[in-house]
Amino acid sequence: MNYSNQKVSDVQIAYIGGGSRGWAWTFMTDLAMEEKMSGVIRLYDIDKEAAMYNEVIGSRVSERPDAPGKWGYRTCSTLKEALEGTDFVVISILPGTFDEMEVDVHMPQRLGIWQSVGDTAGPGGIMRALRTIPMFVEIAEAVREYSPQAWVINYTNPMSLCVKTLYHVFPQIKAFGCCHEVFGTQSLLKGIAEEVLGFTDITRQDIHVNVLGMNHFTWFDYASCRGTDLIPVFREYARSHYEEGYSEGDDNWANSSFACAHRVKFDLIRRYGLIAAAGDRHLAEFMPGDEYLKDPDTVEKWKFALTTVEWRKKHLEELLDKSRRLYEGEEEVELKPTGEEGILLIKALCGLERVISNVNIPNTGRQISNLPETAVVETNAVFERDAIRPVIAGAMPDDIKELIMPHVRNHEYTLQAALACDKELVVKAFMNDPNVAARSCSEADIRALADDMIRGTINYLPQEWKKVV
């Protein structure tokens, strides 16, 4: 990497999961629109053909005259080839297939356990972690051997456990996790500020917030815009719009698997006094299962959706067809801002910017003072040349800490279960999860569910699991 005249060239980025259909194109778009950086993207994927498709697509994007950022794309056959000499490592992988995800999301329904996402908390998040953690062990070992000074940026879920695994294997790793859930809540506050306060010409970035919590269960105890405290504004808006919620234009909860009316947030500020800063679908999974996820009718009442894996499979078919069209030149990647901040953070770490953004890293700086140092937490941090400095977020209120601690404990149980292939720790994590614990399930039923879910994902687990189920 070379820094000259407020630009950086020859930036080497290894992209693990470089055959991605969807997020890879987001990454290409942001790179192509950034005029101050250039270099090479090394694409590595166990599906090498998919990576080769993206090599062609990325190269075509970079060659366009309306793309100021010029990048070369190269498919790599091994992690060593991808990682040696890199400045940054981006990880965006799908652990397993949508068949395994179908087990994650839908098998617990036989015990009346409903999950709206199934990739972070609950039985689905735990099973996804069992598949993901061995992959992240391999990645962390490879980074330690081939690129120990590189910055590692994770986008894979379950976010907290992925980052926790990287640091468990390689404590000196320079890794962090990025998630856009906080951005969505800033955008919600922007919309309310415009509607209630008459603010104009503001952006999401004008909503200044203090972030504290864990990924997908983040909270704001401070939110401000143009000298106005937005916490009481949001509280009053939630009270007066409690039943109908908030609609963001055409992105209506009833028309999209991923939208919501923010009624869960409205209820949580009424109960706990802080703004819950993730999508309602994620927030619901961290809460006791007899509240927002009691059954599909309850979910509909709160105006969010249970995302089905059937929808994801259909969407993958659409993405595969789009990949073909992009590869053959029948369609072009649209060059417009994506709303992601990954490239901005890379710019800052290169020394081109100084940025404050939310980040997932271990709590070793006690940025959340009353959570364990071993927990991976989400707070703001300052990004600047070759440094991330976490912002001291303060303490979690005791009642919210009580909600978070079962998940902190489950991260420990799940990491150790994955490393030791220990079914008893999987059962312990299932029983400790608030979604499961609020149901009238017997221990025998939970054990049987754990066995069947492990069998359902066995093809993407280490061989040792076959000895315990």
FENQUI-V340034 format. One record per run of one state. SS is the DSSP state (helix for helix, strand for strand, loop for the rest). FROM is the first residue (numbers start at 1). TO is the last residue. If there is no record, write none. Layout:
BEGIN
SS_FROM_TO ; SS_FROM_TO
END
This chain:
BEGIN
loop_1_1 ; strand_2_4 ; loop_5_6 ; strand_7_16 ; loop_17_22 ; helix_23_32 ; loop_33_36 ; strand_37_44 ; loop_45_47 ; helix_48_63 ; loop_64_70 ; strand_71_75 ; loop_76_78 ; helix_79_83 ; loop_84_87 ; strand_88_91 ; loop_92_97 ; helix_98_111 ; loop_112_121 ; helix_122_146 ; loop_147_150 ; strand_151_154 ; loop_155_158 ; helix_159_169 ; loop_170_173 ; strand_174_177 ; loop_178_180 ; helix_181_197 ; loop_198_203 ; helix_204_206 ; loop_207_207 ; strand_208_214 ; loop_215_216 ; strand_217_225 ; loop_226_227 ; strand_228_229 ; helix_230_240 ; loop_241_247 ; strand_248_248 ; loop_249_250 ; strand_251_251 ; loop_252_252 ; helix_253_255 ; loop_256_262 ; helix_263_272 ; loop_273_274 ; strand_275_276 ; loop_277_279 ; helix_280_286 ; loop_287_295 ; helix_296_301 ; loop_302_308 ; helix_309_328 ; loop_329_341 ; helix_342_350 ; loop_351_354 ; strand_355_362 ; loop_363_367 ; strand_368_368 ; loop_369_375 ; strand_376_384 ; loop_385_386 ; strand_387_390 ; loop_391_393 ; strand_394_394 ; loop_395_397 ; helix_398_420 ; loop_421_422 ; helix_423_432 ; loop_433_433 ; helix_434_437 ; loop_438_442 ; helix_443_456 ; loop_457_457 ; helix_458_460 ; loop_461_462 ; helix_463_467 ; loop_468_469
END
